[in-house]
């Protein structure tokens, strides 16, 4: 297998430090498993190790203990726990950034709507509002806003 330093290394010599996790398989345990067997006459190794991938929960609860009880030598090449923590932190940061951007966009839209409403209100009050002052003869006899003044009989 190709390692991090670019060399083609036999599976038996792979370690967690030099193993490259294939993209998309970061959520799984990667392990080298082997039941070591040797030729009794010559002492040469008969068995060959292999890289096996396991789901996180299944590996932690059942597989690791079962393999060891069956006589397998298990070397863990990749533990997904650290990757999952990093991935969760990155996802949380992205979610916060997205939420912050949406909030800023909403705040800008609200500020624009408030500014527009105030501008319209100000435009109406300065141009369309009647002048109800005492000095304006046009509205001197018009009904004015508010409670009518008390007459002599009501006092």
C-alpha positions in Angstrom: 0.0 0.0 0.0 1.1 3.5 -0.7 2.0 5.4 2.6 2.2 9.0 3.5 5.8 9.3 2.4 4.9 7.9 -1.0 6.5 4.5 -0.7 4.8 1.2 -1.5 5.0 -0.6 1.8 3.9 -4.2 2.5 0.7 -4.5 4.5 2.5 -6.1 7.4 4.6 -3.0 7.9 1.8 -0.5 7.9 1.3 1.7 11.0 -1.1 4.3 12.1 1.5 7.0 11.4 2.1 6.1 7.8 -1.3 4.9 6.7 -3.3 7.1 4.3 -7.0 6.9 4.9 -8.9 6.8 1.6 -11.2 9.8 1.1 -14.8 9.0 2.1 -13.8 6.2 4.5 -12.8 8.4 7.5 -15.8 7.2 9.5 -14.6 3.6 9.7 -12.0 1.8 11.7 -9.2 0.5 9.5 -7.2 -2.3 10.9 -4.6 -4.9 9.8 -5.8 -8.3 10.9 -3.9 -11.6 10.7 -3.9 -15.0 12.3 -0.1 -15.6 12.3 0.9 -19.0 11.0 4.3 -20.3 10.3 5.6 -23.4 8.5 6.8 -25.8 11.2 9.6 -27.2 9.1 11.1 -24.0 7.7 9.8 -21.3 10.0 8.6 -19.1 7.1 5.4 -17.2 7.5 2.4 -18.9 5.7 -0.3 -16.3 6.6 -0.7 -12.9 5.1 -2.1 -9.9 6.8 -5.0 -7.9 5.3 -6.5 -4.4 5.8 -10.1 -4.6 7.0 -12.6 -1.8 7.5 -15.2 -1.9 10.2 -18.1 0.3 11.3 -17.3 2.4 14.5 -20.0 1.0 16.8 -19.7 -2.6 15.7 -15.9 -2.6 16.0 -15.9 -1.0 19.4 -18.6 -3.3 20.9 -18.1 -6.7 19.3 -15.6 -7.1 16.5 -12.3 -6.2 18.3 -12.9 -8.6 21.2 -14.1 -11.4 18.9 -11.1 -11.1 16.6 -8.7 -11.3 19.5 -10.5 -14.3 21.0 -10.2 -16.0 17.6 -6.5 -15.5 17.6 -6.2 -12.6 15.3 -3.5 -10.0 15.7 -5.2 -6.6 15.3 -3.3 -3.4 14.5 -5.5 -0.4 14.3 -4.5 1.9 11.4 -7.2 4.5 11.7 -9.5 5.4 14.7 -12.5 7.5 13.5 -13.1 9.1 16.9 -10.6 11.9 16.4 -11.8 12.6 12.9 -15.4 12.7 14.0 -14.6 15.3 16.7 -12.7 17.4 14.2 -15.5 17.1 11.7 -18.1 18.0 14.2 -16.2 21.1 15.3 -15.8 22.2 11.6 -19.5 21.5 11.0 -20.4 23.5 14.1 -18.2 26.4 12.9 -19.8 26.4 9.5 -23.3 26.3 11.0 -22.5 29.3 13.2 -21.0 31.2 10.3 -24.1 30.5 8.2 -26.4 31.5 11.0 -24.5 34.7 11.6 -24.6 35.6 7.9 -28.3 34.9 7.8 -28.8 37.1 10.9 -26.8 39.9 9.3 -28.8 39.7 6.1 -32.0 39.8 8.1 -30.8 42.7 10.2 -29.9 44.6 7.0 -33.3 43.9 5.5 -35.0 45.1 8.7 -32.9 48.2 8.8 -33.7 49.0 5.2 -37.4 48.4 5.7 -37.4 50.7 8.8 -35.5 53.4 7.0 -37.9 53.2 4.1 -41.0 53.4 6.4 -39.5 56.3 8.3 -38.7 58.1 5.1 -42.3 57.6 3.8 -43.7 58.8 7.1 -41.5 61.8 7.2 -42.4 62.6 3.6 -46.2 62.4 4.4 -45.9 64.5 7.6 -44.0 67.3 5.9 -46.1 67.6 2.7 -49.6 66.2 3.3 -50.3 67.2 6.9 -52.5 70.2 7.5 -51.2 73.1 9.5 -53.4 73.3 12.6 -51.7 76.3 14.1 -53.7 79.3 15.3 -51.9 81.5 12.8 -53.2 79.7 9.8 -56.5 81.4 8.8 -57.4 78.5 6.4 -57.9 76.1 9.3 -59.0 78.5 12.0 -62.6 77.4 11.9 -62.0 73.8 11.0 -62.5 71.0 13.5 -59.2 70.3 15.1 -57.9 67.1 16.5 -58.4 66.4 20.2 -61.2 67.0 22.7 -63.4 70.0 22.0 -63.0 72.9 24.4 -65.6 73.3 27.2 -68.3 75.8 26.7 -69.4 78.3 29.2 -72.3 76.1 30.4 -70.1 73.1 31.0 -67.6 74.9 33.1 
